[in-house]
Amino acid sequence: MTVTLTIPGRPAPKGSRVVGTRRDGSHFTRESSRGAGPWAEAVALVARAHRPNGRALPAPYRVELAFSMPRGQRPKYDWPTRDGDLDKLVRATLDGLVRGELIVDDRHVTELAASKCWAGRPSAEGVVATVVGGTA
């Protein structure tokens, strides 16, 4: 079973955790990327709407992700480097697919292909995700 979905918006990486201290001296951790949560939630919203028969695809999974990234005014390279490492973009997107219950758990992803390129225009920013379930 194959599901292809387009998630518009600015892809955000899932970074490392940052440790902080509260006024009372206790410690907490938070996501270092402020955009990771909203991005995963946007992915979850679209994923939830694309579940076949309202259910998750059967495991294992083959996932293809094609990110379209915003282009800065004067990029240093001819390819996107500024808005997150590809592996961290993948982590945040897979988390959204799990939250949206399109896939059961990202540990069941057995094949993964990911790429990122410049978006032709701001309205083209986002990711096209193809998820194939039951690939065993």
C-alpha positions as CSV (number, residue, x, y, z in Angstrom):
1,M,0.0,0.0,0.0
2,T,1.4,3.4,-1.0
3,V,0.5,6.8,0.3
4,T,2.0,10.0,-1.2
5,L,1.4,13.3,0.6
6,T,2.6,16.9,0.2
7,I,3.2,18.9,3.4
8,P,3.5,22.6,2.7
9,G,5.5,24.9,5.0
10,R,9.0,25.4,6.1
11,P,10.6,22.1,7.1
12,A,12.3,22.3,10.5
13,P,15.0,20.0,11.9
14,K,14.7,18.0,15.1
15,G,17.8,19.0,16.9
16,S,19.4,18.1,20.1
17,R,17.9,18.7,23.5
18,V,19.0,21.8,25.5
19,V,19.3,21.8,29.3
20,G,17.9,24.7,31.2
21,T,17.5,25.7,34.8
22,R,14.3,26.9,36.4
23,R,14.2,29.7,39.1
24,D,13.7,27.1,41.8
25,G,17.0,25.4,40.7
26,S,15.4,22.4,39.0
27,H,16.5,21.4,35.5
28,F,14.5,20.8,32.3
29,T,15.2,20.0,28.7
30,R,13.7,21.4,25.6
31,E,14.0,21.0,21.9
32,S,16.8,23.2,20.5
33,S,14.9,23.9,17.3
34,R,11.7,25.9,18.0
35,G,10.3,25.0,14.6
36,A,10.5,21.2,15.2
37,G,7.3,20.8,17.1
38,P,5.1,22.9,14.8
39,W,6.7,21.1,11.7
40,A,6.0,17.7,13.2
41,E,2.4,18.7,14.0
42,A,1.9,20.0,10.4
43,V,3.1,16.7,9.1
44,A,0.8,14.8,11.5
45,L,-2.2,16.8,10.4
46,V,-1.7,15.9,6.7
47,A,-0.7,12.3,7.6
48,R,-3.8,11.8,9.6
49,A,-6.0,12.9,6.7
50,H,-4.2,10.4,4.3
51,R,-4.5,7.2,6.4
52,P,-6.2,4.5,4.3
53,N,-9.4,3.5,6.0
54,G,-8.4,5.6,9.0
55,R,-5.7,3.2,10.0
56,A,-1.9,3.1,10.0
57,L,-0.2,1.4,7.1
58,P,1.1,-2.1,7.9
59,A,4.8,-2.3,8.8
60,P,7.6,-2.4,7.6
61,Y,7.9,0.8,5.7
62,R,9.8,2.3,2.8
63,V,9.9,6.1,3.0
64,E,11.0,8.7,0.4
65,L,11.2,12.3,1.5
66,A,11.9,15.2,-1.0
67,F,12.4,18.5,0.9
68,S,12.0,21.9,-0.8
69,M,13.9,24.4,1.2
70,P,13.7,28.2,1.3
71,R,16.5,30.0,-0.6
72,G,18.3,32.8,1.1
73,Q,19.1,36.1,-0.7
74,R,22.7,35.2,-1.2
75,P,23.3,31.5,-0.4
76,K,26.9,30.5,0.0
77,Y,26.4,27.2,-1.9
78,D,24.3,26.1,-4.9
79,W,22.5,23.7,-2.6
80,P,20.6,24.2,0.7
81,T,22.7,24.1,3.8
82,R,21.3,26.7,6.2
83,D,18.0,25.3,7.4
84,G,19.0,22.0,8.9
85,D,20.9,18.8,8.3
86,L,19.1,16.3,6.1
87,D,19.1,13.7,8.9
88,K,17.5,16.0,11.4
89,L,14.8,17.1,8.9
90,V,14.1,13.4,8.4
91,R,13.8,12.8,12.1
92,A,11.3,15.6,12.6
93,T,9.2,14.4,9.6
94,L,9.2,10.8,10.7
95,D,8.0,11.9,14.1
96,G,5.1,13.7,12.4
97,L,4.2,10.6,10.4
98,V,4.1,8.7,13.7
99,R,2.0,11.4,15.5
100,G,-0.4,11.4,12.6
101,E,-0.7,7.6,12.9
102,L,0.2,6.9,9.2
103,I,3.0,4.7,10.5
104,V,3.1,2.8,13.8
105,D,6.7,3.6,14.8
106,D,9.7,4.9,12.9
107,R,11.7,2.0,14.1
108,H,9.8,0.0,11.4
109,V,11.3,2.0,8.6
110,T,13.6,-0.4,6.7
111,E,14.3,1.7,3.6
112,L,14.8,5.5,3.5
113,A,15.6,7.9,0.7
114,A,15.8,11.6,1.4
115,S,16.8,14.7,-0.6
116,K,16.6,18.4,-0.3
117,C,16.7,21.1,-2.9
118,W,15.8,24.8,-3.3
119,A,12.1,25.6,-3.5
120,G,11.4,27.5,-6.7
121,R,9.2,30.0,-4.7
122,P,8.1,30.3,-1.1
123,S,4.7,28.6,-1.7
124,A,6.6,25.5,-2.9
125,E,8.4,25.0,0.4
126,G,7.7,21.7,2.2
127,V,8.1,18.0,1.7
128,V,6.7,15.4,-0.6
129,A,6.6,12.1,1.3
130,T,5.9,8.7,-0.2
131,V,5.3,5.9,2.3
132,V,5.0,2.3,1.3
133,G,3.7,0.0,3.9
134,G,4.0,-3.8,4.1
135,T,7.2,-3.9,2.2
136,A,8.4,-7.2,3.6
